[in-house]
């Protein structure tokens, strides 16, 4: 029992650190590709959190179905965001966010 609690807390700390790294990557960088990577890291942290909560409550089947749904939604969001980044790069020749702050329209 004590070993299970230790693994629970260790996994919880890992999820928290993963989320912090993802949010740091999203908020600090000015590169759109790094922002997408940060979004990917945050969604992986949320997926791990869903699995952790499902294991701790005993609803592993429900947690697995939520995790699979989240993975599918994550793939769709990343594909659409990647398309937007590619379109921005083709139009402007750069993916630096600081160059787009002064756009009008």
C-alpha positions as CSV (number, residue, x, y, z in Angstrom):
1,X,0.0,0.0,0.0
2,X,2.8,2.4,0.9
3,X,4.5,1.7,-2.4
4,X,1.4,2.5,-4.3
5,X,1.0,5.9,-2.6
6,X,4.7,6.6,-3.3
7,X,4.2,5.8,-7.0
8,X,1.0,8.0,-7.0
9,X,2.8,11.0,-5.7
10,X,5.8,10.5,-7.9
11,X,3.6,10.3,-11.0
12,X,1.6,13.4,-9.8
13,X,4.8,15.4,-9.4
14,X,5.9,14.3,-12.9
15,X,2.6,15.4,-14.3
16,X,2.9,18.8,-12.6
17,X,6.4,19.3,-13.9
18,X,5.4,18.3,-17.4
19,X,2.6,20.9,-17.3
20,X,4.9,23.6,-16.1
21,X,7.4,22.9,-18.8
22,X,4.6,23.0,-21.4
23,X,3.2,26.3,-20.2
24,X,6.7,27.8,-20.0
25,X,7.3,26.7,-23.6
26,X,4.0,28.3,-24.7
27,X,4.3,31.6,-22.8
28,X,8.0,32.4,-23.2
29,X,8.9,31.5,-26.8
30,X,8.3,33.6,-29.9
31,X,8.6,30.7,-32.3
32,X,5.3,29.1,-33.5
33,X,6.7,25.6,-33.8
34,X,7.9,25.7,-30.1
35,X,4.4,26.9,-29.2
36,X,3.0,23.9,-30.9
37,X,5.4,21.6,-29.0
38,X,4.4,23.3,-25.8
39,X,0.7,22.6,-26.5
40,X,1.6,19.0,-27.2
41,X,3.5,18.8,-23.8
42,X,0.5,20.3,-21.9
43,X,-1.9,17.9,-23.5
44,X,0.3,14.9,-22.7
45,X,0.3,16.2,-19.1
46,X,-3.5,16.3,-19.1
47,X,-3.6,12.8,-20.5
48,X,-1.3,11.5,-17.8
49,X,-3.4,13.3,-15.2
50,X,-6.6,11.6,-16.5
51,X,-4.9,8.2,-16.3
52,X,-3.7,9.0,-12.8
53,X,-7.1,10.1,-11.5
54,X,-8.7,7.0,-13.2
55,X,-6.3,4.7,-11.5
56,X,-6.7,6.3,-8.1
57,X,-10.5,6.2,-8.2
58,X,-10.7,2.7,-9.7
59,X,-12.4,3.9,-13.0
60,X,-9.6,2.8,-15.3
61,X,-12.0,2.0,-18.2
62,X,-13.5,5.5,-18.1
63,X,-10.1,7.1,-17.8
64,X,-8.8,5.1,-20.8
65,X,-11.8,6.2,-22.9
66,X,-11.2,9.9,-21.9
67,X,-7.5,9.6,-22.7
68,X,-8.2,8.1,-26.1
69,X,-10.7,10.9,-26.9
70,X,-8.2,13.5,-25.7
71,X,-5.5,12.0,-28.0
72,X,-7.8,12.1,-31.0
73,X,-8.8,15.8,-30.3
74,X,-5.1,16.6,-29.7
75,X,-4.1,15.2,-33.1
76,X,-6.8,17.2,-34.9
77,X,-5.8,20.4,-33.1
78,X,-2.1,20.0,-33.8
79,X,-2.7,19.2,-37.5
80,X,-4.9,22.3,-37.9
81,X,-2.4,24.5,-36.0
82,X,0.5,23.1,-38.1
83,X,-1.4,24.0,-41.2
84,X,-1.8,27.5,-39.9
85,X,1.9,27.8,-39.1
86,X,2.8,26.5,-42.6
87,X,0.5,29.0,-44.2
88,X,1.9,31.8,-42.1
89,X,5.4,30.8,-43.1
90,X,4.6,30.6,-46.8
91,X,2.9,34.0,-46.7
92,X,5.5,35.9,-44.5
93,X,8.7,33.9,-44.7
94,X,9.0,33.7,-40.9
95,X,7.3,32.0,-37.9
96,X,8.5,34.6,-35.4
97,X,5.5,35.9,-33.3
98,X,7.1,39.2,-32.7
99,X,6.9,40.1,-36.4
100,X,3.1,39.6,-36.4
101,X,2.3,41.9,-33.5
102,X,2.1,45.0,-35.7
103,X,-0.2,43.5,-38.3
104,X,-3.4,45.3,-39.1
105,X,-6.6,43.9,-40.4
